[in-house]
């Protein structure tokens, strides 16, 4: 029977050789990964904010949002309508033109200055989207532009939308695309770090809890329809790098009875 010292020595040798084997496997895996990335051209993913100026991103978002929303605004005669977002407002003048009984713009915190222009007959207030100063079931049509760093987690605001929307009321909710390349840290990020959205199914769950039905969903990507926004050689390089990247999500909603 071998002595205890020989057994211990054998165990130490075994562990040493096992450790060498593990290190060899890890080394081979790292080498294979490096080789694969070199062959396939995989590069670190850069945030949208690090490749395009913030004002340019807002221009892109505003353009695709208008493309989705303007044509979908219904006749609003004898109906109350509301737009929520960071100024300037985009749709209040359309509410007025469509003969809305009441048109209200709700400015989120930190909103930019704006000129009323055509919306002189609309009411404009500053409020918290989690606690809107309106009676329940008051609005017949709502557009919520939540593509702003002043709007992070959507659970509370969506519940408020469900509260203030009347039965059969309709509207649109615009948010940063959950799969977009928006920065997750740093001072320049657009999307709030508190966001609980991880995928499209989260929007359906959130709306269902708020008594809202998602009737349609549209996605916008950085594609050839946005090419004209990139004018300088540097911007064109960014466009080629970002082409196909998700940008904005638009949900069309209806308040269930």
C-alpha positions in Angstrom: 0.0 0.0 0.0 1.6 3.4 -1.0 2.4 5.9 1.7 0.3 9.0 2.2 3.1 11.2 0.9 3.2 9.3 -2.4 -0.6 9.6 -2.8 -0.4 13.4 -2.2 2.5 13.6 -4.7 0.4 11.7 -7.2 -2.6 14.0 -6.7 -0.4 17.1 -7.1 1.0 15.8 -10.4 -2.5 14.9 -11.6 -3.8 18.4 -10.8 -0.8 20.0 -12.4 -1.3 18.1 -15.7 -5.0 18.8 -15.6 -4.4 22.5 -15.1 -2.0 22.5 -18.1 -4.7 20.7 -20.1 -7.3 23.4 -19.2 -5.0 26.2 -20.0 -4.2 24.6 -23.4 -7.9 24.3 -24.2 -8.6 27.9 -23.3 -5.6 29.0 -25.3 -6.8 27.1 -28.4 -10.3 28.6 -28.0 -8.9 32.1 -27.8 -6.8 31.5 -30.8 -9.7 30.1 -32.8 -11.9 33.0 -31.8 -9.2 35.5 -32.9 -8.8 33.6 -36.2 -12.6 33.6 -36.8 -13.0 37.3 -36.1 -10.1 38.1 -38.4 -11.5 36.0 -41.2 -15.1 37.3 -40.8 -14.3 40.9 -40.1 -16.0 41.0 -36.7 -15.4 44.4 -35.0 -16.3 45.9 -31.7 -19.9 47.3 -31.8 -19.9 51.1 -31.4 -22.9 53.0 -30.0 -24.9 55.1 -32.3 -24.2 58.2 -30.2 -20.4 57.7 -30.7 -20.8 57.7 -34.5 -23.4 60.3 -35.2 -24.0 63.7 -33.6 -27.0 63.7 -31.2 -28.8 66.4 -33.3 -28.4 64.2 -36.4 -29.9 61.2 -34.5 -32.9 63.4 -33.5 -33.4 64.4 -37.2 -33.5 60.8 -38.2 -35.9 59.9 -35.5 -38.2 62.8 -36.2 -38.2 62.0 -39.9 -39.2 58.4 -39.6 -41.7 59.2 -36.8 -43.5 61.7 -39.0 -43.6 59.2 -41.7 -45.4 56.7 -39.5 -47.7 59.1 -37.6 -48.9 61.9 -39.8 -50.8 59.7 -42.2 -52.4 57.8 -39.4 -54.0 60.7 -37.5 -57.8 60.3 -37.8 -60.5 62.9 -38.1 -60.7 64.5 -34.6 -63.9 66.5 -34.7 -65.5 66.6 -31.2 -62.6 64.6 -29.8 -59.8 65.5 -27.3 -56.2 64.9 -28.4 -52.9 65.0 -26.8 -49.2 64.9 -27.8 -46.5 64.0 -25.2 -42.9 64.5 -25.8 -39.8 66.7 -25.8 -40.4 70.0 -27.7 -40.9 71.1 -30.4 -44.3 69.5 -31.0 -44.9 67.7 -34.2 -48.6 67.0 -34.4 -50.6 69.6 -32.4 -51.1 71.6 -35.6 -52.5 68.4 -37.3 -54.9 68.0 -34.3 -56.1 71.5 -34.8 -56.5 71.1 -38.6 -58.5 68.0 -38.0 -61.0 70.0 -35.9 -60.1 68.5 -32.5 -62.4 69.7 -29.7 -59.3 70.0 -27.5 -55.6 69.7 -28.3 -53.0 69.5 -25.6 -49.2 69.3 -25.7 -47.4 67.8 -22.7 -43.8 68.8 -22.5 -41.4 66.4 -20.8 -38.7 67.7 -18.5 -35.7 69.4 -20.2 -37.7 70.0 -23.3 -36.3 72.3 -26.0 -37.7 75.8 -26.7 -40.4 75.9 -29.3 -42.6 78.3 -31.3 -46.3 77.7 -31.2 -47.0 78.9 -34.7 -50.0 77.0 -36.0 -50.8 75.6 -32.6 -51.9 78.8 -31.0 -55.3 77.3 -30.2 -53.8 74.4 -28.4 -53.0 74.1 -24.7 -49.4 73.5 -23.7 -48.3 72.3 -20.3 -45.2 70.8 -18.6 -45.9 67.6 -16.7 -44.6 64.3 -15.6 -45.7 61.4 -17.9 -46.1 59.2 -14.8 -48.6 61.5 -13.3 -50.6 63.4 -15.9 -53.0 66.2 -14.6 -56.0 64.9 -16.5 -59.2 63.1 -15.6 -59.4 59.4 -16.4 -60.8 58.4 -19.8 -60.5 61.9 -21.1 -58.5 61.7 -24.4 -59.7 60.1 -27.6 -56.4 60.3 -29.5 -52.8 60.3 -28.1 -49.3 60.5 -29.6 -46.6 59.7 -27.1 -43.0 60.5 -28.3 -40.8 58.8 -25.8 -37.6 59.0 -27.8 -36.0 61.3 -25.3 -33.4 60.8 -22.5 -35.9 62.4 -20.2 -38.2 59.3 -20.6 -36.6 56.1 -19.4 -38.7 53.2 -18.0 -42.1 53.1 -19.8 -44.1 51.1 -17.3 -45.5 54.1 -15.4 -46.1 56.3 -18.5 -47.9 53.6 -20.4 -50.2 53.0 -17.4 -50.9 56.7 -17.4 -51.7 56.6 -21.1 -54.2 53.7 -20.4 -55.7 55.7 -17.6 -56.3 59.0 -19.5 -57.4 57.3 -22.8 -61.2 56.8 -23.2 -62.6 53.5 -24.3 -61.9 52.8 -28.0 -59.4 55.7 -28.0 -56.5 55.3 -30.4 -53.0 56.5 -30.5 -49.3 55.9 -31.3 -46.3 55.3 -29.0 -42.8 55.9 -30.3 -39.7 54.6 -28.6 -36.1 53.9 -29.3 -35.8 50.5 -30.9 -35.0 47.9 -28.1 -32.4 46.4 -30.4 -30.9 49.7 -31.5 -27.2 50.4 -31.0 -27.9 53.1 -28.3 -25.3 53.6 -25.7 -25.8 51.8 -22.4 -23.5 54.1 -20.4 -21.9 57.5 -20.5 -23.2 61.1 -20.5 -24.1 61.1 -24.2 -26.6 58.2 -24.1 -30.1 58.8 -25.4 -31.9 55.9 -23.9 -32.3 55.9 -20.1 -30.5 53.2 -18.2 -33.7 52.5 -16.2 -35.5 51.0 -19.2 -36.9 47.6 -18.6 -37.6 46.9 -22.3 -35.6 43.9 -23.6 -37.6 42.9 -26.6 -40.8 43.4 -28.6 -42.8 41.1 -26.4 -42.2 43.4 -23.4 -44.3 46.2 -25.1 -47.2 43.8 -25.6 -47.1 42.8 -22.0 -46.8 46.4 -20.7 -49.7 47.6 -22.9 -51.9 44.7 -21.9 -51.5 45.5 -18.2 -52.4 49.2 -19.0 -55.6 48.1 -20.8 -54.2 48.9 -24.2 -54.2 46.7 -27.3 -51.3 46.9 -29.8 -53.1 47.0 -33.2 -50.0 47.5 -35.3 -46.2 47.9 -35.0 -43.7 49.5 -37.3 -40.0 49.5 -37.2 -37.5 51.9 -38.7 -33.9 51.2 -39.6 -31.0 53.2 -40.8 -31.5 52.5 -44.5 -31.4 54.1 -47.9 -34.5 56.3 -47.1 -32.3 58.1 -44.7 -29.2 58.4 -46.9 -29.7 62.1 -47.7 -29.2 63.0 -44.1 -25.6 61.9 -44.3 -23.8 64.6 -46.4 -20.1 64.8 -45.4 -17.6 62.1 -46.2 -17.3 61.3 -42.5 -21.1 61.0 -42.2 -21.2 58.7 -45.3 -18.7 56.4 -43.6 -20.9 56.3 -40.5 -23.9 55.6 -42.7 -22.2 52.6 -44.4 -21.2 51.3 -40.9 -24.7 51.7 -39.5 -26.8 50.7 -42.4 -29.4 48.2 -41.3 -29.2 49.2 -37.6 -32.6 49.4 -35.8 -33.6 53.0 -34.9 -37.2 53.5 -33.8 -40.3 51.5 -32.9 -43.8 52.8 -33.4 -46.7 51.0 -31.7 -50.3 51.8 -32.7 -52.7 51.5 -29.8 -56.3 51.1 -28.9 -57.9 51.4 -25.4 -59.9 48.3 -24.7 -63.3 48.6 -23.0 
